């Protein structure tokens, strides 16, 4: 079980860093949206750092709060493969702003990201989950922030 959890943790860290890299690309492609992308990118890096620190400190003791991560290694792996493809593609093939936002919204609603976000929102009896929540206190609900941003900044497109 510990080996599987370690792999899930590693894929989760990779996911957070891949999402951060995608948002960095978006920031450079869309200077008018760079405030949003820069902030979300920093938060994704922070999430990866917190998960890594938790792994380093808590995994060996068997006390890592696995509930903050997607339970599916395969889903995380598949998301990382897709993000790797998008990271390469968007270096040469620039998506529209709307498409970039739609992709970000889909990523934030994907299993790996939504699982982390949902765990951060609800009270927990676990001292470790509560610690993760405090560390990520201001980094909540990326999907809602993207939707709100789209409503304010992207005209309806048919």
SULTA-V343057 format. One record per residue. N is the residue number from 1. RES is the residue in one small letter. SS is DSSP state (H for helix, E for strand, L for the rest). OMEGA is omega in whole degrees, -180 to 180 (* if undefined). NEAR is the number of other C-alpha atoms within 12 Angstrom. Layout:
# SULTA-V343057
n=N res=RES ss=SS omega=OMEGA near=NEAR
n=N res=RES ss=SS omega=OMEGA near=NEAR
This chain:
# SULTA-V343057
n=1 res=x ss=L omega=-179 near=13
n=2 res=x ss=H omega=179 near=18
n=3 res=x ss=H omega=178 near=14
n=4 res=x ss=H omega=178 near=17
n=5 res=x ss=H omega=178 near=28
n=6 res=x ss=H omega=178 near=27
n=7 res=x ss=H omega=177 near=25
n=8 res=x ss=H omega=178 near=34
n=9 res=x ss=H omega=-180 near=40
n=10 res=x ss=H omega=178 near=30
n=11 res=x ss=H omega=178 near=33
n=12 res=x ss=H omega=177 near=43
n=13 res=x ss=H omega=178 near=34
n=14 res=x ss=H omega=178 near=32
n=15 res=x ss=H omega=-180 near=42
n=16 res=x ss=H omega=-179 near=39
n=17 res=x ss=H omega=176 near=33
n=18 res=x ss=H omega=178 near=36
n=19 res=x ss=H omega=177 near=43
n=20 res=x ss=H omega=179 near=36
n=21 res=x ss=H omega=177 near=31
n=22 res=x ss=H omega=-179 near=38
n=23 res=x ss=H omega=174 near=41
n=24 res=x ss=H omega=177 near=32
n=25 res=x ss=H omega=179 near=32
n=26 res=x ss=H omega=-179 near=37
n=27 res=x ss=H omega=180 near=26
n=28 res=x ss=H omega=180 near=22
n=29 res=x ss=H omega=-174 near=23
n=30 res=x ss=L omega=-178 near=22
n=31 res=x ss=H omega=180 near=16
n=32 res=x ss=H omega=180 near=16
n=33 res=x ss=H omega=-171 near=27
n=34 res=x ss=H omega=178 near=21
n=35 res=x ss=H omega=178 near=19
n=36 res=x ss=H omega=-174 near=30
n=37 res=x ss=H omega=179 near=33
n=38 res=x ss=H omega=-180 near=26
n=39 res=x ss=H omega=-180 near=24
n=40 res=x ss=H omega=178 near=36
n=41 res=x ss=H omega=178 near=31
n=42 res=x ss=H omega=-180 near=29
n=43 res=x ss=H omega=178 near=30
n=44 res=x ss=H omega=177 near=38
n=45 res=x ss=H omega=178 near=29
n=46 res=x ss=H omega=178 near=26
n=47 res=x ss=H omega=180 near=40
n=48 res=x ss=H omega=-179 near=32
n=49 res=x ss=H omega=180 near=26
n=50 res=x ss=H omega=178 near=31
n=51 res=x ss=H omega=179 near=41
n=52 res=x ss=H omega=178 near=27
n=53 res=x ss=H omega=177 near=21
n=54 res=x ss=H omega=178 near=30
n=55 res=x ss=H omega=-177 near=32
n=56 res=x ss=H omega=-175 near=18
n=57 res=x ss=H omega=-168 near=16
n=58 res=x ss=H omega=-174 near=22
n=59 res=x ss=H omega=-177 near=26
n=60 res=x ss=L omega=180 near=15
n=61 res=x ss=L omega=-179 near=12
n=62 res=x ss=L omega=-176 near=18
n=63 res=x ss=L omega=177 near=19
n=64 res=x ss=L omega=-179 near=31
n=65 res=x ss=L omega=-177 near=34
n=66 res=x ss=H omega=-178 near=31
n=67 res=x ss=H omega=179 near=28
n=68 res=x ss=H omega=-176 near=36
n=69 res=x ss=L omega=172 near=40
n=70 res=x ss=L omega=179 near=33
n=71 res=x ss=L omega=-174 near=27
n=72 res=x ss=L omega=176 near=23
n=73 res=x ss=H omega=-178 near=25
n=74 res=x ss=H omega=179 near=18
n=75 res=x ss=H omega=179 near=23
n=76 res=x ss=H omega=179 near=32
n=77 res=x ss=H omega=-179 near=26
n=78 res=x ss=H omega=177 near=21
n=79 res=x ss=H omega=179 near=32
n=80 res=x ss=H omega=176 near=33
n=81 res=x ss=H omega=179 near=19
n=82 res=x ss=H omega=179 near=22
n=83 res=x ss=H omega=176 near=29
n=84 res=x ss=H omega=177 near=22
n=85 res=x ss=H omega=-179 near=17
n=86 res=x ss=H omega=179 near=28
n=87 res=x ss=H omega=177 near=27
n=88 res=x ss=H omega=-175 near=17
n=89 res=x ss=H omega=-173 near=15
n=90 res=x ss=L omega=173 near=26
n=91 res=x ss=L omega=-180 near=18
n=92 res=x ss=L omega=-176 near=12
n=93 res=x ss=L omega=-173 near=15
n=94 res=x ss=L omega=177 near=19
n=95 res=x ss=L omega=173 near=22
n=96 res=x ss=L omega=177 near=16
n=97 res=x ss=H omega=-178 near=30
n=98 res=x ss=H omega=180 near=25
n=99 res=x ss=H omega=178 near=18
n=100 res=x ss=H omega=179 near=30
n=101 res=x ss=H omega=178 near=33
n=102 res=x ss=H omega=178 near=20
n=103 res=x ss=H omega=179 near=28
n=104 res=x ss=H omega=179 near=38
n=105 res=x ss=H omega=178 near=27
n=106 res=x ss=H omega=179 near=24
n=107 res=x ss=H omega=-178 near=34
n=108 res=x ss=H omega=177 near=33
n=109 res=x ss=L omega=179 near=23
n=110 res=x ss=L omega=-173 near=29
n=111 res=x ss=H omega=-176 near=28
n=112 res=x ss=H omega=-178 near=39
n=113 res=x ss=H omega=-176 near=42
n=114 res=x ss=H omega=179 near=30
n=115 res=x ss=H omega=178 near=27
n=116 res=x ss=H omega=-177 near=39
n=117 res=x ss=H omega=-179 near=34
n=118 res=x ss=H omega=179 near=28
n=119 res=x ss=H omega=-180 near=32
n=120 res=x ss=H omega=-175 near=32
n=121 res=x ss=H omega=-170 near=23
n=122 res=x ss=L omega=179 near=20
n=123 res=x ss=L omega=-179 near=16
n=124 res=x ss=L omega=174 near=19
n=125 res=x ss=L omega=-179 near=12
n=126 res=x ss=L omega=178 near=19
n=127 res=x ss=H omega=-179 near=14
n=128 res=x ss=H omega=176 near=29
n=129 res=x ss=H omega=178 near=32
n=130 res=x ss=H omega=177 near=21
n=131 res=x ss=H omega=177 near=23
n=132 res=x ss=H omega=179 near=38
n=133 res=x ss=H omega=179 near=29
n=134 res=x ss=H omega=-180 near=21
n=135 res=x ss=H omega=-178 near=22
n=136 res=x ss=L omega=-171 near=30
n=137 res=x ss=L omega=-176 near=20
n=138 res=x ss=L omega=-173 near=21
n=139 res=x ss=L omega=-172 near=28
n=140 res=x ss=L omega=168 near=31
n=141 res=x ss=L omega=176 near=27
n=142 res=x ss=H omega=-179 near=37
n=143 res=x ss=H omega=180 near=27
n=144 res=x ss=H omega=180 near=20
n=145 res=x ss=H omega=178 near=23
n=146 res=x ss=H omega=178 near=33
n=147 res=x ss=H omega=179 near=23
n=148 res=x ss=H omega=179 near=16
n=149 res=x ss=H omega=179 near=25
n=150 res=x ss=H omega=-179 near=24
n=151 res=x ss=H omega=-178 near=15
n=152 res=x ss=H omega=-167 near=12
n=153 res=x ss=H omega=-178 near=18
n=154 res=x ss=L omega=178 near=21
n=155 res=x ss=L omega=178 near=11
n=156 res=x ss=L omega=178 near=10
n=157 res=x ss=L omega=-179 near=11
n=158 res=x ss=L omega=* near=5
